[in-house]
């Protein structure tokens, strides 16, 4: 007798293998999507970082948003509704990128990335040090990405 087709056991093994692969691949894919959105946020902020650094080098203080506008630099928020704000406190300047909507599990709406600039210590060089910190994020992959990749490690 000639065998045709697959047995039930063979089909169940194939389905189980596909299920295991999907269980591993889907969370990884979701983390990659979140990380790409975090990277896009950092790219959106880079021109503001440069404008603030130039202003600091020229004037010795970090500018306000109004000062940047007066100098001809307009902070443009992304079209997706996210917000970029700047502030200053003592000798540090901050840029905050706030997400308007949830970008993935553990990165809810209104979570943000805060980029803080600190001037070099006396005699320590001439470049500002920018440090990124996640605010309101519980996704471990997102927190690690902001803490490590966006800080140059």
LOFIRO-445144 format. One record per residue (C-alpha): x, y, z. Coordinates in steps of 0.5 Angstrom, whole numbers, plus 500, padded with zeros to 3 digits. Layout:
# residues N
XYZ;...
***
This chain:
# residues 153
500500500;503507498;502512503;500519501;500526505;502527512;500524519;497528524;503527529;507530523;502536522;502537530;510537530;510543525;505547528;509546535;515548531;512554528;509556535;515556538;518560533;513565533;513566541;521568540;520572534;514577536;517580542;523581539;520584533;516589538;522591541;526593535;520597533;520601540;528602539;527604532;522609534;526611540;532612535;528617531;526621537;534622538;535624531;529629532;533632538;540632535;539639531;536642538;542639541;547643536;543649537;543649544;551647544;552653540;548658544;552655550;559656547;557663545;554666551;556661557;549659558;543655555;538658552;531658553;526656547;524664546;532665545;533660540;527663536;529670537;536667534;532664528;532657530;525654531;524648535;519644530;515638533;514632529;508631525;505625530;504630535;510628540;513634543;520637544;521642550;527645552;529648559;535650563;537649571;543652573;549650569;545644565;540645559;535640558;531637552;525633553;522629548;515627550;511621546;504623544;501616544;504609546;509606542;509599545;508595551;512599557;512605553;506609554;503615552;506621555;513617557;519621555;526621554;530627557;537629554;541633559;547637557;553639562;558643561;565640562;569641568;574647569;580645565;576639562;576640555;571644551;565639549;558639552;556632555;549630553;546624557;539621555;535618561;528615560;522617564;516613565;518607561;517600564;520596558;527593560;529593552;527601551;530603558;536599556;536602549;536609552;541608557;546605553;545606546;543613546;549615551;554612546;556606550;
***
